[in-house]
Amino acid sequence: MSAANPNQPSTLDDTDRRIVHLLQQDGRMSMRDLAAAVHVSRAHVYTRVKRLLDDGVIRRFTIQVDPERVGFSTSAYLTMKVEQNSWRQIRDSLAALPWVEHVALVSGDFDVLLLVRSASNKTLRDLVFAHIQNMPGVRSTRTLLVFDETDHLPALPGDPELVLEPQSRTSESDE
């Protein structure tokens, strides 16, 4: 977002994109190492990172925890249909629940998608039946257990290194 207009995306140049990409890979990277990697001075990197923070491009620096290593053996996506006039209250209530990692208002066959991580199927069941389905405005839920997942950092719009090559379809004769 631009400081001049918070509703407009910030204009990122190649240096900004490289800084963001490197910090996505390692948020603990020192300013010295970051400056060396993008071939600018430390003062310039400090200025760039401060602007990226001030503009809201970088929202925070955090860590990524492996859910299974900290005892969250069950992960699930929940889809929800809700009464349209209650989605804000439902969003806020969901975000306040333990084990809810992500809440999104979406379009399509359902209204809300959330990611839940819990210690067990029993904990997940209790969360869904005792808390989520009892919220005013919730019409229905559907639970999708996660069997396996892969983390991926998205590319930034306009990334010069982003090139999507068309995938060729292999014919049956190639197999």
N, CA, C and O of each residue as an XYZ file, in Angstrom:
700
protein
N       0.837     -1.180      0.000
C       0.000      0.000      0.000
C       0.876      1.235      0.000
O       1.949      1.270      0.602
N       0.417      2.177     -0.648
C       1.152      3.425     -0.766
C       0.832      4.319      0.423
O      -0.315      4.391      0.864
N       1.870      5.010      0.948
C       1.635      5.928      2.064
C       0.718      7.068      1.632
O      -0.058      7.588      2.434
N       0.812      7.451      0.362
C      -0.040      8.534     -0.138
C      -1.495      8.092     -0.220
O      -2.393      8.875      0.091
N      -1.739      6.873     -0.626
C      -3.091      6.331     -0.738
C      -3.085      4.896     -0.215
O      -2.654      3.982     -0.918
N      -3.558      4.693      1.011
C      -3.481      3.363      1.620
C      -4.328      2.311      0.904
O      -4.173      1.122      1.179
N      -5.215      2.712     -0.006
C      -6.034      1.745     -0.733
C      -5.382      1.278     -2.028
O      -5.917      0.401     -2.707
N      -4.241      1.849     -2.375
C      -3.533      1.475     -3.598
C      -2.316      0.628     -3.253
O      -1.656      0.865     -2.241
N      -2.020     -0.358     -4.090
C      -0.806     -1.153     -3.850
C       0.439     -0.291     -3.986
O       0.467      0.665     -4.761
N       1.466     -0.639     -3.222
C       2.748      0.051     -3.351
C       3.395     -0.343     -4.659
O       3.204     -1.452     -5.160
N       4.161      0.578     -5.201
C       4.942      0.277     -6.390
C       6.260     -0.318     -5.928
O       7.047      0.342     -5.250
N       6.493     -1.557     -6.296
C       7.721     -2.242     -5.907
C       8.641     -2.347     -7.109
O       8.228     -2.782     -8.184
N       9.882     -1.949     -6.923
C      10.858     -2.143     -7.991
C      11.577     -3.470     -7.754
O      11.268     -4.185     -6.802
N      12.528     -3.793     -8.615
C      13.223     -5.080     -8.509
C      13.959     -5.230     -7.177
O      14.009     -6.329     -6.624
N      14.528     -4.148     -6.658
C      15.239     -4.203     -5.379
C      14.260     -4.508     -4.245
O      14.546     -5.340     -3.384
N      13.111     -3.839     -4.243
C      12.091     -4.120     -3.230
C      11.676     -5.591     -3.288
O      11.575     -6.257     -2.257
N      11.439     -6.084     -4.487
C      11.012     -7.482     -4.641
C      12.069     -8.447     -4.121
O      11.746     -9.434     -3.460
N      13.336     -8.156     -4.424
C      14.413     -9.033     -3.928
C      14.481     -8.986     -2.408
O      14.668    -10.020     -1.766
N      14.332     -7.804     -1.826
C      14.350     -7.678     -0.361
C      13.209     -8.495      0.249
O      13.421     -9.267      1.184
N      12.004     -8.319     -0.287
C      10.848     -9.052      0.243
C      11.056    -10.554      0.089
O      10.799    -11.316      1.022
N      11.517    -10.980     -1.075
C      11.734    -12.413     -1.315
C      12.750    -12.985     -0.325
O      12.514    -14.044      0.257
N      13.871    -12.298     -0.130
C      14.893    -12.782      0.795
C      14.379    -12.824      2.232
O      14.679    -13.762      2.970
N      13.605    -11.812      2.633
C      13.058    -11.811      3.993
C      11.970    -12.867      4.164
O      11.773    -13.372      5.269
N      11.262    -13.208      3.088
C      10.308    -14.315      3.180
C      11.051    -15.619      3.432
O      10.564    -16.481      4.164
N      12.217    -15.764      2.836
C      13.008    -16.980      3.009
C      13.642    -17.040      4.401
O      13.730    -18.107      5.008
N      14.083    -15.881      4.896
C      14.768    -15.819      6.187
C      14.527    -14.455      6.814
O      15.247    -13.496      6.535
N      13.503    -14.373      7.667
C      13.152    -13.121      8.326
C      14.194    -12.651      9.324
O      14.141    -11.510      9.782
N      15.144    -13.520      9.668
C      16.196    -13.145     10.608
C      17.456    -12.649      9.900
O      18.456    -12.349     10.553
N      17.414    -12.561      8.581
C      18.582    -12.118      7.824
C      19.008    -10.733      8.308
O      18.176     -9.838      8.460
N      20.294    -10.565      8.545
C      20.797     -9.269      9.002
C      20.720     -8.255      7.871
O      20.717     -8.616      6.694
N      20.659     -6.990      8.241
C      20.632     -5.928      7.240
C      21.924     -5.949      6.422
O      21.910     -5.636      5.232
N      23.024     -6.312      7.047
C      24.302     -6.401      6.333
C      24.223     -7.472      5.244
O      24.603     -7.226      4.100
N      23.727     -8.670      5.605
C      23.608     -9.752      4.623
C      22.579     -9.418      3.547
O      22.768     -9.739      2.374
N      21.499     -8.777      3.954
C      20.468     -8.382      2.997
C      21.031     -7.368      1.998
O      20.789     -7.480      0.797
N      21.782     -6.377      2.494
C      22.395     -5.370      1.623
C      23.361     -6.024      0.640
O      23.376     -5.680     -0.542
N      24.161     -6.961      1.124
C      25.106     -7.641      0.237
C      24.368     -8.453     -0.825
O      24.791     -8.492     -1.980
N      23.277     -9.093     -0.443
C      22.534     -9.949     -1.381
C      21.850     -9.141     -2.483
O      21.709     -9.620     -3.608
N      21.426     -7.923     -2.164
C      20.746     -7.109     -3.190
C      21.668     -6.032     -3.777
O      21.246     -5.228     -4.608
N      22.928     -6.027     -3.334
C      23.964     -5.155     -3.894
C      23.668     -3.670     -3.696
O      23.783     -2.869     -4.623
N      23.278     -3.316     -2.447
C      23.102     -1.918     -2.076
C      23.717     -1.724     -0.686
O      24.101     -2.696     -0.035
N      23.809     -0.482     -0.236
C      24.397     -0.210      1.069
C      23.430     -0.611      2.196
O      22.225     -0.745      1.983
N      23.996     -0.799      3.403
C      23.142     -1.114      4.561
C      22.152      0.012      4.822
O      20.989     -0.251      5.129
N      22.592      1.256      4.707
C      21.696      2.402      4.938
C      20.529      2.355      3.955
O      19.387      2.642      4.315
N      20.830      1.993      2.721
C      19.779      1.915      1.704
C      18.795      0.787      2.034
O      17.587      0.952      1.866
N      19.303     -0.351      2.499
C      18.417     -1.459      2.889
C      17.555     -1.059      4.075
O      16.356     -1.340      4.081
N      18.137     -0.405      5.084
C      17.345      0.063      6.225
C      16.206      0.965      5.753
O      15.067      0.819      6.197
N      16.516      1.891      4.855
C      15.500      2.809      4.335
C      14.413      2.053      3.588
O      13.225      2.324      3.762
N      14.826      1.102      2.753
C      13.859      0.319      1.983
C      12.963     -0.514      2.899
O      11.744     -0.532      2.724
N      13.550     -1.192      3.855
C      12.764     -2.048      4.756
C      11.814     -1.188      5.579
O      10.660     -1.568      5.776
N      12.278     -0.034      6.064
C      11.390      0.855      6.821
C      10.210      1.301      5.964
O       9.075      1.322      6.441
N      10.467      1.663      4.684
C       9.382      2.067      3.795
C       8.427      0.904      3.545
O       7.211      1.094      3.534
N       8.962     -0.288      3.347
C       8.106     -1.461      3.122
C       7.238     -1.740      4.356
O       6.086     -2.155      4.225
N       7.784     -1.515      5.541
C       6.995     -1.659      6.773
C       5.959     -0.546      6.890
O       4.792     -0.811      7.179
N       6.381      0.694      6.666
C       5.463      1.835      6.768
C       4.319      1.741      5.766
O       3.190      2.127      6.070
N       4.608      1.229      4.571
C       3.586      1.090      3.530
C       2.717     -0.142      3.730
O       1.744     -0.332      3.000
N       3.048     -0.984      4.706
C       2.247     -2.173      4.960
C       2.549     -3.341      4.035
O       1.849     -4.352      4.074
N       3.578     -3.221      3.204
C       3.972     -4.344      2.346
C       4.461     -5.483      3.238
O       4.041     -6.630      3.083
N       5.347     -5.157      4.167
C       5.767     -6.118      5.196
C       4.921     -5.800      6.419
O       5.014     -4.707      6.979
N       4.093     -6.758      6.833
C       3.203     -6.515      7.970
C       3.869     -6.829      9.296
O       3.621     -6.158     10.298
N       4.721     -7.855      9.302
C       5.403     -8.223     10.542
C       6.482     -9.234     10.221
O       6.506     -9.829      9.144
N       7.373     -9.414     11.180
C       8.384    -10.454     11.099
C       7.960    -11.527     12.095
O       7.608    -11.222     13.234
N       7.995    -12.764     11.668
C       7.484    -13.832     12.508
C       8.261    -15.114     12.242
O       9.177    -15.140     11.421
N       7.888    -16.162     12.937
C       8.471    -17.475     12.694
C       7.379    -18.388     12.159
O       6.191    -18.092     12.290
N       7.782    -19.485     11.564
C       6.832    -20.478     11.088
C       7.099    -21.762     11.856
O       8.192    -22.324     11.790
N       6.095    -22.215     12.579
C       6.213    -23.390     13.429
C       5.676    -24.609     12.686
O       4.667    -24.519     11.985
N       6.338    -25.730     12.836
C       5.836    -26.979     12.275
C       4.717    -27.465     13.192
O       4.988    -27.833     14.335
N       3.465    -27.477     12.724
C       2.336    -27.826     13.594
C       2.479    -29.193     14.270
O       2.169    -29.328     15.454
N       2.936    -30.185     13.549
C       3.057    -31.522     14.133
C       4.111    -31.573     15.219
O       3.944    -32.289     16.206
N       5.210    -30.816     15.053
C       6.291    -30.829     16.045
C       5.878    -30.188     17.365
O       6.503    -30.442     18.394
N       4.827    -29.356     17.348
C       4.361    -28.733     18.587
C       3.057    -29.352     19.076
O       2.397    -28.796     19.955
N       2.680    -30.503     18.510
C       1.539    -31.237     19.036
C       0.223    -31.066     18.303
O      -0.799    -31.569     18.769
N       0.210    -30.381     17.180
C      -1.021    -30.254     16.403
C      -1.026    -31.328     15.319
O      -0.601    -31.091     14.188
N      -1.512    -32.509     15.682
C      -1.470    -33.641     14.749
C      -2.643    -33.649     13.782
O      -2.628    -34.396     12.804
N      -3.647    -32.840     14.034
C      -4.822    -32.783     13.157
C      -4.952    -31.387     12.559
O      -4.972    -30.384     13.271
N      -5.040    -31.352     11.233
C      -5.297    -30.098     10.524
C      -6.516    -30.306      9.650
O      -6.714    -31.387      9.095
N      -7.337    -29.266      9.527
C      -8.537    -29.378      8.697
C      -8.913    -28.006      8.165
O      -8.682    -26.977      8.800
N      -9.502    -28.031      6.978
C     -10.158    -26.847      6.448
C     -11.638    -27.021      6.724
O     -12.192    -28.102      6.527
N     -12.268    -25.967      7.176
C     -13.711    -25.982      7.380
C     -14.331    -25.003      6.406
O     -13.884    -23.862      6.288
N     -15.359    -25.452      5.712
C     -16.144    -24.544      4.899
C     -17.431    -24.277      5.652
O     -17.971    -25.155      6.325
N     -17.910    -23.057      5.528
C     -19.096    -22.670      6.276
C     -20.044    -21.871      5.400
O     -19.619    -21.053      4.585
N     -21.315    -22.115      5.577
C     -22.349    -21.240      5.021
C     -22.892    -20.438      6.187
O     -23.222    -20.990      7.237
N     -22.982    -19.130      5.991
C     -23.421    -18.254      7.072
C     -24.491    -17.307      6.561
O     -24.605    -17.067      5.359
N     -25.275    -16.771      7.490
C     -26.230    -15.725      7.137
C     -25.435    -14.481      6.768
O     -24.545    -14.063      7.508
N     -25.755    -13.897      5.636
C     -24.939    -12.817      5.076
C     -24.799    -11.610      6.003
O     -23.767    -10.939      5.984
N     -25.806    -11.327      6.802
C     -25.722    -10.148      7.674
C     -24.901    -10.403      8.937
O     -24.736     -9.496      9.753
N     -24.384    -11.617      9.113
C     -23.650    -11.922     10.344
C     -22.190    -12.281     10.110
O     -21.513    -12.689     11.053
N     -21.682    -12.147      8.896
C     -20.334    -12.634      8.622
C     -19.258    -11.902      9.414
O     -18.257    -12.519      9.778
N     -19.423    -10.610      9.696
C     -18.402     -9.874     10.459
C     -18.297    -10.402     11.886
O     -17.197    -10.601     12.400
N     -19.439    -10.627     12.521
C     -19.428    -11.159     13.883
C     -18.866    -12.581     13.902
O     -18.112    -12.950     14.802
N     -19.240    -13.366     12.903
C     -18.726    -14.737     12.830
C     -17.219    -14.723     12.608
O     -16.490    -15.478     13.251
N     -16.748    -13.868     11.699
C     -15.300    -13.750     11.448
C     -14.559    -13.426     12.734
O     -13.548    -14.055     13.045
N     -15.053    -12.450     13.482
C     -14.383    -12.049     14.722
C     -14.433    -13.168     15.763
O     -13.455    -13.392     16.476
N     -15.563    -13.870     15.856
C     -15.684    -14.980     16.810
C     -14.756    -16.121     16.437
O     -14.125    -16.720     17.309
N     -14.666    -16.429     15.146
C     -13.781    -17.504     14.695
C     -12.321    -17.163     14.969
O     -11.555    -18.009     15.430
N     -11.942    -15.923     14.684
C     -10.555    -15.504     14.882
C     -10.146    -15.570     16.349
O      -8.961    -15.704     16.652
N     -11.100    -15.478     17.254
C     -10.806    -15.519     18.681
C     -10.706    -16.940     19.230
O     -10.262    -17.133     20.361
N     -11.111    -17.934     18.446
C     -11.081    -19.319     18.918
C      -9.661    -19.876     18.893
O      -8.879    -19.580     17.990
N      -9.340    -20.693     19.908
C      -8.036    -21.360     19.847
C      -8.028    -22.340     18.681
O      -9.068    -22.884     18.311
N      -6.871    -22.557     18.116
C      -6.643    -23.523     17.039
C      -7.064    -23.034     15.661
O      -6.775    -23.701     14.668
N      -7.742    -21.886     15.567
C      -8.100    -21.362     14.251
C      -6.912    -20.539     13.756
O      -6.550    -19.525     14.353
N      -6.315    -20.993     12.655
C      -5.117    -20.342     12.130
C      -5.435    -19.284     11.079
O      -4.730    -18.279     10.982
N      -6.484    -19.498     10.295
C      -6.773    -18.582      9.200
C      -8.273    -18.557      8.947
O      -8.922    -19.603      8.955
N      -8.828    -17.371      8.722
C     -10.247    -17.202      8.407
C     -10.342    -16.356      7.144
O      -9.704    -15.307      7.047
N     -11.144    -16.812      6.167
C     -11.303    -16.052      4.919
C     -12.761    -16.048      4.497
O     -13.426    -17.084      4.531
N     -13.256    -14.886      4.100
C     -14.561    -14.753      3.467
C     -14.322    -15.031      1.988
O     -13.466    -14.398      1.370
N     -15.067    -15.965      1.421
C     -14.818    -16.397      0.044
C     -16.108    -16.395     -0.765
O     -17.204    -16.264     -0.219
N     -15.956    -16.542     -2.065
C     -17.120    -16.670     -2.934
C     -17.260    -18.132     -3.337
O     -16.332    -18.924     -3.174
N     -18.415    -18.473     -3.858
C     -18.614    -19.842     -4.322
C     -19.719    -20.544     -3.574
O     -20.700    -19.923     -3.164
N     -19.558    -21.841     -3.397
C     -20.592    -22.665     -2.778
C     -20.699    -22.478     -1.268
O     -21.674    -22.915     -0.657
N     -19.720    -21.844     -0.673
C     -19.758    -21.564      0.765
C     -19.250    -20.155      0.982
O     -18.755    -19.515      0.054
N     -19.374    -19.670      2.215
C     -19.083    -18.262      2.505
C     -17.758    -18.041      3.229
O     -17.089    -17.030      3.017
N     -17.387    -18.986      4.080
C     -16.203    -18.829      4.922
C     -15.354    -20.089      4.798
O     -15.867    -21.207      4.747
N     -14.043    -19.878      4.750
C     -13.090    -20.980      4.753
C     -12.136    -20.725      5.901
O     -11.598    -19.626      6.033
N     -11.922    -21.737      6.737
C     -10.967    -21.550      7.807
C     -10.062    -22.749      7.939
O     -10.448    -23.879      7.637
N      -8.850    -22.487      8.395
C      -7.857    -23.520      8.651
C      -7.752    -23.685     10.157
O      -7.537    -22.724     10.896
N      -7.908    -24.928     10.591
C      -7.866    -25.249     12.016
C      -6.768    -26.277     12.248
O      -6.615    -27.218     11.469
N      -6.010    -26.098     13.312
C      -5.000    -27.083     13.713
C      -5.274    -27.432     15.172
O      -5.411    -26.550     16.020
N      -5.352    -28.728     15.450
C      -5.651    -29.135     16.824
C      -4.814    -30.348     17.198
O      -4.159    -30.963     16.356
N      -4.855    -30.673     18.484
C      -4.050    -31.784     18.994
C      -4.604    -33.138     18.596
O      -3.865    -34.121     18.551
N      -5.897    -33.204     18.307
C      -6.495    -34.505     17.995
C      -7.804    -34.318     17.236
O      -8.343    -33.216     17.148
N      -8.294    -35.423     16.693
C      -9.607    -35.380     16.045
C     -10.693    -35.046     17.052
O     -11.658    -34.360     16.714
N     -10.549    -35.521     18.288
C     -11.536    -35.229     19.330
C     -11.589    -33.721     19.606
O     -12.673    -33.148     19.716
N     -10.445    -33.095     19.714
C     -10.405    -31.646     19.941
C     -11.051    -30.907     18.778
O     -11.806    -29.956     18.982
N     -10.753    -31.344     17.559
C     -11.366    -30.731     16.376
C     -12.876    -30.910     16.410
O     -13.625    -29.966     16.157
N     -13.322    -32.120     16.724
C     -14.760    -32.396     16.793
C     -15.431    -31.489     17.817
O     -16.477    -30.901     17.538
N     -14.839    -31.375     18.990
C     -15.412    -30.518     20.034
C     -15.463    -29.054     19.590
O     -16.442    -28.356     19.853
N     -14.418    -28.598     18.926
C     -14.390    -27.221     18.440
C     -15.518    -26.983     17.436
O     -16.223    -25.977     17.510
N     -15.681    -27.913     16.500
C     -16.704    -27.742     15.463
C     -18.106    -27.856     16.059
O     -18.944    -26.980     15.842
N     -18.362    -28.918     16.800
C     -19.726    -29.160     17.287
C     -20.128    -28.234     18.432
O     -21.255    -27.738     18.454
N     -19.232    -27.995     19.376
C     -19.606    -27.225     20.564
C     -19.469    -25.716     20.378
O     -20.142    -24.943     21.060
N     -18.609    -25.299     19.468
C     -18.375    -23.862     19.352
C     -18.819    -23.291     17.997
O     -19.649    -22.383     17.934
N     -18.260    -23.834     16.933
C     -18.506    -23.222     15.623
C     -19.957    -23.404     15.177
O     -20.601    -22.440     14.765
N     -20.473    -24.626     15.255
C     -21.843    -24.848     14.790
C     -22.887    -24.181     15.679
O     -24.032    -24.012     15.257
N     -22.521    -23.804     16.887
C     -23.457    -23.125     17.781
C     -23.422    -21.604     17.669
O     -24.181    -20.917     18.353
N     -22.550    -21.071     16.816
C     -22.486    -19.611     16.659
C     -23.737    -19.118     15.946
O     -24.168    -19.711     14.957
N     -24.322    -18.030     16.448
C     -25.465    -17.444     15.741
C     -25.058    -17.049     14.323
O     -24.002    -16.450     14.117
N     -25.894    -17.387     13.355
C     -25.630    -17.037     11.965
C     -24.961    -18.127     11.151
O     -24.894    -18.024      9.926
N     -24.461    -19.175     11.805
C     -23.837    -20.283     11.074
C     -24.938    -21.218     10.606
O     -25.679    -21.774     11.417
N     -25.044    -21.388      9.286
C     -26.077    -22.254      8.715
C     -25.594    -23.691      8.571
O     -26.345    -24.625      8.853
N     -24.339    -23.884      8.131
C     -23.811    -25.247      7.995
C     -22.292    -25.200      7.937
O     -21.694    -24.167      7.636
N     -21.680    -26.347      8.233
C     -20.227    -26.479      8.137
C     -19.898    -27.785      7.428
O     -20.704    -28.714      7.380
N     -18.710    -27.825      6.889
C     -18.187    -29.050      6.292
C     -16.713    -29.109      6.666
O     -15.999    -28.116      6.528
N     -16.256    -30.250      7.132
C     -14.880    -30.404      7.588
C     -14.098    -31.258      6.602
O     -14.525    -32.352      6.230
N     -12.947    -30.742      6.184
C     -12.067    -31.442      5.249
C     -10.731    -31.683      5.948
O      -9.966    -30.741      6.155
N     -10.442    -32.928      6.312
C      -9.182    -33.236      6.980
C      -8.019    -33.105      6.006
O      -8.125    -33.466      4.834
N      -6.919    -32.586      6.507
C      -5.708    -32.439      5.706
C      -4.849    -33.676      5.944
O      -4.499    -33.993      7.080
N      -4.514    -34.370      4.855
C      -3.659    -35.549      4.963
C      -2.188    -35.205      4.772
O      -1.316    -35.828      5.377
N      -1.915    -34.216      3.934
C      -0.542    -33.808      3.661
C      -0.595    -32.379      3.139
O      -1.587    -31.979      2.530
N       0.456    -31.612      3.369
C       0.474    -30.240      2.888
C       1.896    -29.804      2.598
O       2.859    -30.368      3.117
N       2.006    -28.791      1.759
C       3.293    -28.233      1.365
C       3.218    -26.728      1.519
O       2.237    -26.106      1.112
N       4.249    -26.139      2.103
C       4.318    -24.684      2.225
C       4.880    -24.108      0.945
O       5.735    -24.712      0.297
N       4.394    -22.947      0.590
C       4.859    -22.283     -0.620
C       4.769    -20.781     -0.419
O       3.750    -20.268      0.044
N       5.824    -20.088     -0.765
C       5.813    -18.633     -0.699
C       5.424    -18.101     -2.069
O       6.071    -18.425     -3.066
N       4.377    -17.288     -2.131
C       3.927    -16.798     -3.435
C       4.905    -15.791     -4.032
O       5.596    -15.069     -3.314
N       4.946    -15.763     -5.345
C       5.732    -14.745     -6.051
C       4.998    -13.417     -5.954
O       3.782    -13.383     -5.765
N       5.727    -12.346     -6.081
C       5.131    -11.010     -6.048
C       4.688    -10.616     -7.449
O       5.344    -10.986     -8.423
N       3.592     -9.875     -7.577
C       3.169     -9.407     -8.905
C       4.289     -8.614     -9.568
O       4.942     -7.785     -8.933
N       4.499     -8.878    -10.840
C       5.520     -8.158    -11.582
C       6.922     -8.638    -11.330
O       7.876     -7.990    -11.762
N       7.087     -9.766    -10.637
C       8.412    -10.304    -10.342
C       9.108    -10.650    -11.659
O       8.607    -11.481    -12.416
N      10.245    -10.030    -11.940
C      10.905    -10.289    -13.221
C      11.410    -11.720    -13.350
O      11.617    -12.200    -14.465
N      11.613    -12.406    -12.237
C      12.098    -13.784    -12.300
C      10.961    -14.782    -12.489
O      11.199    -15.970    -12.703
N       9.723    -14.294    -12.411
C       8.577    -15.183    -12.546
C       8.274    -15.404    -14.018
O       7.854    -14.490    -14.727
N       8.489    -16.605    -14.455
C       8.166    -16.979    -15.822
C       7.417    -18.299    -15.751
O       7.949    -19.310    -15.292
N       6.192    -18.273    -16.208
C       5.413    -19.502    -16.235
C       5.468    -20.070    -17.644
O       4.932    -19.498    -18.594
N       6.120    -21.191    -17.744
C       6.196    -21.863    -19.031
C       4.947    -22.712    -19.201
O       4.497    -23.352    -18.251
N       4.380    -22.722    -20.411
C       3.219    -23.595    -20.629
C       3.628    -25.043    -20.410
O       4.691    -25.480    -20.850
N       2.776    -25.765    -19.732
C       3.050    -27.184    -19.502
C       2.612    -27.958    -20.718
O       1.498    -27.791    -21.216
N       3.503    -28.810    -21.191
C       3.120    -29.626    -22.347
C       2.397    -30.854    -21.837
O       2.736    -31.415    -20.795
N       1.415    -31.250    -22.578
C       0.655    -32.444    -22.236
C       1.334    -33.631    -22.903
O       1.629    -33.607    -24.098
N       1.572    -34.653    -22.122
C       2.174    -35.833    -22.717
C       1.073    -36.695    -23.305
O       0.029    -36.916    -22.691
N       1.331    -37.163    -24.482
C       0.344    -38.036    -25.112
C       0.546    -39.455    -24.619
O       1.597    -39.788    -24.072
N      -0.441    -40.270    -24.811
C      -0.344    -41.652    -24.348
C       0.784    -42.380    -25.026
O       1.332    -43.326    -24.461
N       1.148    -41.967    -26.226
C       2.233    -42.636    -26.928
C       3.592    -42.299    -26.321
O       4.555    -43.037    -26.534
N       3.693    -41.193    -25.565
C       4.946    -40.817    -24.917
C       5.207    -41.620    -23.658
O       6.340    -41.646    -23.177
N       4.213    -42.262    -23.118
C       4.371    -42.968    -21.841
C       4.869    -44.362    -22.020
O       5.052    -45.083    -21.039
